Amino acid sequence: MAAILSELAFLGSYGIGAIPLAATVIAWFAGAVPNYLLNRYWAWRHHNPADGKRELLSYVVVVVTTTAVAALVTTTADALAQHWTTTHTWRTLFVGTTYLGTYGVMFLLKFALFDKYVFTRRRDRSATGGTVP
């Protein structure tokens, strides 16, 4: 859900002329809240109040870092596309696909980081050596 919202926001904003950095930030805002809520409540099944200092801060660090990577990659893709095509539609499709591919790779990284650092249950991890469903 968050990936779909994020991709649509990226394509929409980049398609109407936003620079890749701005389109990436807009896409991040569109997906960040649903991403957090879906991860916390559905994927990791945390229903207790969040530990703001640990969980929220860790989440923000992970998603801001991956967003910065996406902004760098899409800006590079945009620069390359400027040389390959003069058609805005093709450039939008290329940079949008690059954004989606970057987030596909970042999904794997974020999942591992969320599991290890963000949505952990300290007492559960220490007792069993791993996460408890």
C-alpha positions as CSV (number, residue, x, y, z in Angstrom):
1,M,0.0,0.0,0.0
2,A,2.7,2.5,1.0
3,A,4.8,1.6,-2.1
4,I,1.8,2.1,-4.4
5,L,1.1,5.5,-2.8
6,S,4.7,6.5,-2.9
7,E,5.2,5.5,-6.6
8,L,2.0,7.3,-7.6
9,A,3.1,10.4,-5.8
10,F,6.5,10.2,-7.4
11,L,5.1,9.7,-10.9
12,G,2.5,12.4,-10.5
13,S,4.9,15.1,-9.1
14,Y,7.8,14.2,-11.4
15,G,5.4,14.0,-14.4
16,I,4.2,17.5,-13.9
17,G,7.7,18.9,-13.7
18,A,9.1,18.5,-10.1
19,I,12.8,17.9,-10.0
20,P,13.7,14.3,-8.8
21,L,14.7,15.5,-5.3
22,A,11.3,17.2,-4.8
23,A,9.4,14.2,-6.3
24,T,11.2,11.8,-4.0
25,V,10.4,13.9,-0.9
26,I,6.8,14.2,-2.0
27,A,6.7,10.4,-2.5
28,W,8.3,9.8,0.8
29,F,5.6,11.9,2.6
30,A,2.9,10.0,0.7
31,G,4.2,6.6,1.9
32,A,5.9,7.2,5.2
33,V,2.9,7.3,7.5
34,P,1.1,4.3,5.9
35,N,4.4,2.5,5.8
36,Y,5.0,3.0,9.6
37,L,1.5,2.1,10.5
38,L,1.3,-1.0,8.3
39,N,4.8,-2.2,9.5
40,R,4.1,-1.6,13.2
41,Y,0.6,-3.0,13.5
42,W,0.3,-5.5,10.7
43,A,3.8,-6.9,9.9
44,W,5.3,-6.8,13.4
45,R,2.0,-6.9,15.3
46,H,2.9,-4.2,17.8
47,H,-0.2,-2.8,19.4
48,N,1.3,-1.3,22.5
49,P,2.2,2.4,22.6
50,A,5.4,3.2,20.7
51,D,8.7,3.9,22.5
52,G,9.2,7.3,20.9
53,K,12.9,7.6,21.7
54,R,13.8,4.2,20.3
55,E,11.2,3.0,17.8
56,L,10.1,6.3,16.2
57,L,13.6,7.8,16.0
58,S,15.0,4.5,14.6
59,Y,12.2,4.4,12.0
60,V,12.9,8.0,11.0
61,V,16.6,7.4,10.6
62,V,16.1,4.4,8.4
63,V,13.5,5.9,6.1
64,V,15.2,9.3,5.8
65,T,18.5,7.5,4.9
66,T,16.8,5.3,2.3
67,T,15.0,8.3,0.9
68,A,18.3,10.2,0.5
69,V,19.6,7.2,-1.5
70,A,16.5,7.2,-3.6
71,A,16.9,10.9,-4.3
72,L,20.5,10.4,-5.3
73,V,19.6,7.5,-7.6
74,T,16.6,9.3,-9.2
75,T,18.6,12.5,-9.7
76,T,21.3,10.4,-11.5
77,A,18.6,8.6,-13.6
78,D,17.1,12.0,-14.5
79,A,20.5,13.3,-15.7
80,L,21.1,10.2,-17.8
81,A,17.6,10.4,-19.2
82,Q,18.1,14.0,-20.3
83,H,20.8,12.6,-22.7
84,W,18.8,9.6,-23.9
85,T,15.5,11.1,-24.7
86,T,13.8,14.4,-25.2
87,T,10.4,13.0,-24.6
88,H,9.1,13.8,-21.2
89,T,6.9,10.8,-21.1
90,W,9.8,8.4,-21.6
91,R,11.9,10.3,-19.2
92,T,9.1,10.0,-16.6
93,L,8.7,6.3,-17.1
94,F,12.5,5.7,-16.9
95,V,13.0,7.8,-13.7
96,G,9.8,6.4,-12.2
97,T,10.9,2.9,-12.9
98,T,14.3,3.7,-11.4
99,Y,12.5,5.1,-8.3
100,L,10.4,1.9,-8.0
101,G,13.5,-0.3,-8.5
102,T,15.5,1.6,-5.9
103,Y,12.7,1.2,-3.4
104,G,12.5,-2.5,-4.2
105,V,16.1,-2.9,-3.1
106,M,15.6,-0.5,-0.2
107,F,12.6,-2.6,0.9
108,L,14.9,-5.5,1.6
109,L,17.3,-3.3,3.5
110,K,14.6,-1.6,5.4
111,F,12.9,-4.9,6.3
112,A,16.2,-6.2,7.8
113,L,16.8,-2.9,9.7
114,F,13.2,-2.6,10.9
115,D,13.3,-6.2,12.2
116,K,16.7,-5.8,13.9
117,Y,16.5,-2.3,15.3
118,V,13.1,-0.6,14.9
119,F,10.3,-3.0,15.7
120,T,12.1,-5.2,18.2
121,R,10.8,-6.2,21.5
122,R,13.9,-6.1,23.8
123,R,12.7,-8.5,26.4
124,D,11.5,-11.0,23.7
125,R,14.8,-10.8,21.8
126,S,16.9,-11.3,24.9
127,A,15.0,-14.3,26.1
128,T,14.9,-16.2,22.9
129,G,17.8,-14.9,20.8
130,G,15.4,-13.7,18.1
131,T,12.1,-12.1,17.4
132,V,8.9,-13.5,18.7
133,P,5.8,-13.3,16.5
